Amino acid sequence: METLRDQLVAWRRHLHMNPEVGFHEHETSAYIEAELRKMPGLSVTRPTETSVLAVLKGGQPGRTLLLRADIDALPITEENTFEFASKNPGVMHACGHDGHTAILLGVAKLLSDHPGDVPGEVRMIFQHAEEIGPGGAEELVMQTGLMDGVDLVTGLHLNSQLPAGMVAVKPGPFMAAPDMLELTIQGRGGHGAHPEEAIDPIAVGAQVVTNLQHIVSRGVAALDPLVISITSFHSGTTHNVIPDRAEMMGTVRTFDAGLRQRAPQLIERVVKGVCDAHGATYELKYEFGYRALINTDWVAQQLKDIALETVGPEHFRDASPTMGGEDFSAYLQKAPGAYFNVGSGSDEHDSRWPHHHPRFTIDEASLETGVRMLHAAALRLSLPE
């Protein structure tokens, strides 16, 4: 592992400096493929245009395990000033996918160096477009043979809110289903001095935003997690004109599949009621995103056992569920598995910035922790039943 440390950092920094957004990871995937082809014993293919698959057939009987790393970046302008900051304007690895990719490259290197120690078959997918719905995982699962014969699946996410080197695992519901809405409220424009002659879409929209929160606090059971966030509100052009329309976007987060199906009807009931009361009309578009990520209990328990052995009890904690979303959930529709976190935050490396922030970075010591965990998981989870 010591000989791999410098290479992990080099991989991560190259990827960080050259980010690409989802479905456009052409240079990223070419770089990953070139690095994998330097490793003996791997079968390397392209299941989609910008994803890369490496397969290692082990020297012992066992199961087929899929390991996953996401490779895409975000449309964010980086504010970090270190020498390997993004050189692509308006694009940045602000969620740790550069680290995930480096970690899985490290695992591929360790496995390829000692294939005789590996049970079964290990598939390593470097997945495109996690950040963009419907997500690269859905495309890989539905349109390729990636999951054919897969017995188990696992992957990790670096987490800046956990101390570097910490591992966190949770059985059951772990990450929420992230759905999207777009709402246009149509009023009637007029002069700002004579609001009685207009139907003000800003005033109506403001009431919609407020009343949607009554769904969360009064429309569902208190123990059913639900988030409704209006994250964009645009209307008007100047100080003395009441506009004729307001446009909003937002996200809806749930764990329960039944509540997820009910949410659009609950939202439209509020929107319709407010608009009807004030003489406005509306258009509501609702799009279901990724499914909730529900870890398989026994796989999560095995990952916990691996963590306790690999990093020790002092570096392990039981994870808490989060309302963030992840398209890793698509793989779990086809095989049992579990997703876990590796801490990447530290004050020393100024790496506690939240994910998707323009100052986001990682403590690179977390790369070694990720490799140790996924390498141990590859050897343990692929053992025959």
Secondary structure, 3 states (H helix, E strand, C coil): CHHHHHHHHHHHHHHHHCCCECCCCHHHHHHHHHHHCCCCCCEEECCCCCCEEEEEECCEEEEEEEEEEECCEECCCCCCCCCCCCCCCCCECCCCHHHHHHHHHHHHHHHHHCHHHCEEEEEEEEECCCCCCCCHHHHHHHHCCCCCCCCEEEEEEEEEEEECCCEEECCEEEECEEEEEEEEEECECEECCCHHHCECHHHHHHHHHHHHHHHHHHHCCCCCCEEEEEEEEEECCCCCEECCEEEEEEEEEECCHHHHHHHHHHHHHHHHHHHHHHCCEEEEEEECCCCCEEECHHHHHHHHHHHHHHCCHHHEEECCCECCCCHHHHHHHCCCEEEEEEEEECCCCCCCCCCCCCCCCCCCHHHHHHHHHHHHHHHHHCCCC
